[in-house]
Amino acid sequence: MQVRVARHAGVCYGVERALELAMEAATSGGTVHTLGPLIHNPQAVAALNERGVEVAERLDEADDGTLVIRSHGVDPAIIEEARAKGLDVVDATCPFVSKAHEAARTLDAEGYTVVIVGEADHPEVEGICAHAGGDAIIVQDPTELPKRWSRRKVGVVVQTTQPLSRLEAVVAAILPRVAELRVFNTICSATTQRQASAEELAAEVDVMVVVGGHNSGNTARLVEICSAVNPRTHHVETAEELEPAWFEGAQLVGVTAGASTPDAQMQGVIDAVESLG
């Protein structure tokens, strides 16, 4: 049984940067918290905890020391409040997410109704919404769009890990209904590359394995994309979740990983699949 890895897979720049910033904070001494899990990867979060980096689910759980803002970003008011408490704030927001924040601020300031294409309960979308003034419309598909607009000017931004097809569908549905439409394609290049290469590989292999946190939105979308072209697609966090029965009769197995999946975690799954052959 042969294993082939997607051309673009695994940890992206934004996640790698966030992990490095958290590690640097841990080595500087003192108490270190991340506001929520730094990234959506339980194994990486556990590794940080072993280095003394604890997770504060709410700001009032961090009373002193350093607070690391996770890669998904937050409401700017939270950063102001943290600094007012005397915390040393390290902003590990992904640069691509920061661009989405800036786009949302621009649209709101220029009088557009802001539409965010993404998951309403995802921390990244919550942060984008806060930068849009807090009253943005959040949708995942055209059916969720309002029947009437309060303004004839509509602006669109998108969660950085959404598929381009979802953005295109929402934009196409809005365009005939408004006088002015402005679109910021804030999908990050790492997302686009990983989704395209995963779909390409899934169509070529007998079995597809996607590695990443079960709580990771970008990993879940890779699973969705791969499953659409290959029903023998499986999502695992670690090698321990692999089941030999998945690979019965398989000659070629494809492996990819979400942008929040460290290389060592993906390699562990690759090694385990190869050992089954």
C-alpha positions in Angstrom: 0.0 0.0 0.0 1.4 3.3 -1.1 0.9 6.6 0.7 0.8 10.0 -1.2 0.8 13.3 0.7 -1.1 16.3 -0.7 1.2 19.0 -2.3 0.0 21.6 0.2 -0.8 20.2 3.7 -0.4 20.9 7.4 0.5 23.9 9.5 0.3 27.3 7.9 2.3 30.5 8.5 -0.3 32.1 10.8 -0.5 29.0 13.0 3.3 28.5 13.1 3.7 32.2 14.0 1.1 31.9 16.8 2.9 28.8 18.3 6.3 30.6 18.1 4.9 33.7 19.9 3.4 31.6 22.6 6.6 29.6 23.1 8.6 32.8 23.3 6.2 34.1 26.0 6.6 30.9 27.9 10.4 31.1 28.0 10.3 34.7 29.2 9.1 33.7 32.7 6.0 34.6 34.5 2.4 33.5 34.1 1.2 33.0 30.5 -2.3 32.5 29.3 -3.9 32.2 25.9 -7.4 33.7 25.5 -9.2 30.5 24.5 -7.2 27.7 22.8 -4.4 29.3 20.7 -5.3 27.1 17.7 -7.9 24.4 17.1 -5.6 21.5 17.7 -6.0 19.8 21.1 -2.5 18.1 20.9 -0.7 21.4 20.2 -2.7 23.1 23.0 -1.7 20.3 25.4 2.0 20.7 24.4 1.8 24.4 25.2 0.2 23.6 28.6 3.2 21.3 29.4 5.4 24.4 28.8 3.4 26.4 31.2 1.0 28.1 28.8 -2.5 27.8 30.2 -5.9 28.5 28.6 -8.1 31.2 29.9 -11.6 30.8 28.5 -12.5 34.3 29.8 -10.5 37.4 30.4 -11.2 37.4 34.1 -9.4 34.1 34.4 -6.1 35.9 33.6 -5.2 38.2 36.4 -1.5 38.9 35.8 1.4 38.1 33.4 1.1 37.7 29.7 -2.0 37.2 27.6 -1.6 35.7 24.2 -4.4 36.5 21.7 -5.1 33.4 19.7 -4.7 33.2 15.9 -8.4 33.6 15.3 -8.3 37.2 16.6 -10.7 38.9 19.1 -12.9 41.9 19.6 -10.5 44.9 19.9 -12.3 45.9 23.1 -11.0 42.8 24.7 -7.4 43.8 24.0 -8.0 47.2 25.4 -9.6 45.7 28.6 -6.6 43.3 29.0 -4.1 46.1 28.8 -6.2 48.2 31.3 -5.9 45.2 33.7 -2.1 45.5 33.4 -1.6 42.4 31.3 1.2 42.2 28.8 -0.7 41.4 25.6 1.0 39.4 22.8 -1.2 39.6 19.7 -0.9 36.3 17.7 -3.8 37.0 15.4 -3.1 35.5 12.0 -2.1 38.3 9.5 -4.7 37.0 7.1 -7.4 37.4 9.8 -6.1 40.9 10.5 -6.7 41.7 6.9 -10.3 40.6 7.3 -10.6 42.8 10.3 -9.4 45.8 8.3 -11.8 45.1 5.5 -14.7 44.8 7.8 -13.8 48.1 9.5 -13.4 49.8 6.1 -16.8 48.7 4.9 -18.5 49.7 8.1 -16.9 53.2 8.1 -17.9 53.8 4.5 -21.6 53.0 5.2 -22.0 49.5 3.8 -24.2 46.8 5.2 -21.5 44.2 6.1 -22.1 40.6 5.2 -19.7 38.0 6.6 -19.5 34.6 4.9 -18.7 32.2 7.6 -19.8 30.3 10.8 -21.6 32.5 13.2 -20.3 30.7 16.3 -16.6 30.5 15.2 -14.2 32.8 17.1 -12.7 34.2 13.9 -16.1 35.3 12.7 -17.0 36.8 16.1 -13.8 38.9 15.9 -14.6 40.0 12.3 -18.1 41.0 13.3 -16.8 43.1 16.2 -14.5 45.0 13.8 -17.6 45.6 11.5 -19.4 47.4 14.3 -21.1 44.4 15.7 -24.2 44.4 13.5 -22.9 42.5 10.5 -25.0 39.8 8.8 -23.4 36.4 9.0 -24.3 33.7 6.5 -23.0 30.4 5.2 -25.2 30.2 2.1 -27.5 32.4 0.0 -30.7 31.1 1.8 -29.6 32.9 5.0 -29.5 36.3 3.3 -32.2 38.8 4.4 -35.1 39.4 2.1 -34.7 43.1 2.3 -31.6 45.4 2.8 -31.6 48.4 5.1 -29.1 50.0 2.7 -28.5 49.7 -1.0 -24.7 49.4 -0.4 -23.5 46.0 0.7 -20.0 44.9 1.4 -18.8 41.3 1.8 -15.9 39.8 3.7 -15.3 36.1 4.3 -13.9 33.9 7.0 -10.3 33.0 6.0 -10.9 29.3 5.9 -14.1 29.2 3.8 -14.1 27.6 0.3 -14.2 30.0 -2.6 -17.4 28.4 -3.9 -19.3 29.5 -0.9 -18.2 33.1 -1.2 -19.1 33.0 -4.9 -22.6 31.7 -4.3 -23.3 34.4 -1.7 -21.9 37.2 -3.9 -23.9 35.9 -6.9 -27.1 36.0 -4.9 -26.5 39.6 -3.6 -25.4 41.2 -6.8 -28.8 41.5 -8.6 -30.5 42.9 -5.5 -28.3 45.9 -4.6 -27.1 49.1 -6.2 -23.5 48.8 -5.0 -21.6 45.7 -4.0 -18.0 45.7 -2.7 -16.3 42.3 -2.0 -13.1 41.6 -0.1 -11.9 38.1 -0.8 -10.3 37.5 2.6 -9.8 33.7 2.1 -6.1 33.1 2.8 -3.8 31.5 0.2 -2.9 28.6 2.5 -6.6 27.7 2.7 -7.0 27.8 -1.1 -3.9 25.8 -1.7 -4.8 23.1 0.8 -8.3 22.7 -0.4 -7.4 22.5 -4.1 -4.6 20.0 -3.5 -6.7 17.9 -1.2 -9.5 17.7 -3.7 -7.1 16.8 -6.5 -5.5 14.0 -4.4 -8.8 12.6 -3.1 -9.9 12.0 -6.6 -6.8 9.9 -7.4 -6.6 7.6 -4.3 -8.5 4.7 -2.9 -8.7 6.1 0.6 -8.2 9.6 1.9 -7.1 10.5 5.4 -7.4 14.1 6.7 -5.5 14.9 9.9 -6.4 17.7 12.3 -8.4 18.7 15.3 -12.0 17.6 15.4 -12.8 21.1 16.5 -10.9 22.7 13.6 -13.1 24.4 11.0 -10.4 24.4 8.3 -9.8 20.7 8.8 -13.6 20.0 8.7 -13.8 21.7 5.3 -11.0 19.6 3.9 -13.0 16.5 5.0 -16.1 17.9 3.3 -14.2 18.6 0.1 -12.5 15.2 0.0 -15.7 13.3 0.9 -17.5 14.9 -2.1 -15.0 13.2 -4.5 -14.0 10.2 -2.4 -16.5 8.6 0.0 -13.7 6.6 1.6 -12.5 9.8 3.4 -11.7 9.6 7.1 -10.9 12.4 9.7 -8.5 11.7 12.5 -6.5 13.7 15.0 -3.8 11.2 15.7 -2.6 7.8 14.4 -4.4 6.0 17.3 -7.7 6.7 15.6 -6.9 4.8 12.4 -8.8 1.6 11.8 -7.2 -1.1 9.6 -10.6 -1.9 8.1 -10.7 1.5 6.4 -7.8 0.4 4.1 -9.0 -3.1 3.0 -8.3 -3.5 -0.7 -6.6 -0.1 -1.0 -3.5 0.3 -3.1 -3.1 4.0 -2.8 -3.8 6.2 0.3 -3.9 10.0 0.3 -3.0 12.0 3.3 -3.6 15.7 4.0 -3.8 17.9 7.1 -5.5 21.1 8.2 -3.6 24.4 8.5 -3.6 24.0 12.3 -2.0 20.5 12.3 1.7 20.4 13.2 4.0 18.5 10.8 4.9 15.9 13.5 1.2 15.1 14.0 0.7 14.5 10.3 3.9 12.5 10.0 2.8 10.2 12.8 -0.4 9.3 10.8 1.6 8.8 7.6 4.0 6.4 9.4 1.1 4.5 10.9 -0.7 4.1 7.6 2.5 2.9 5.9 3.0 0.3 8.7 -0.4 -1.2 7.8 0.8 -2.0 4.3 
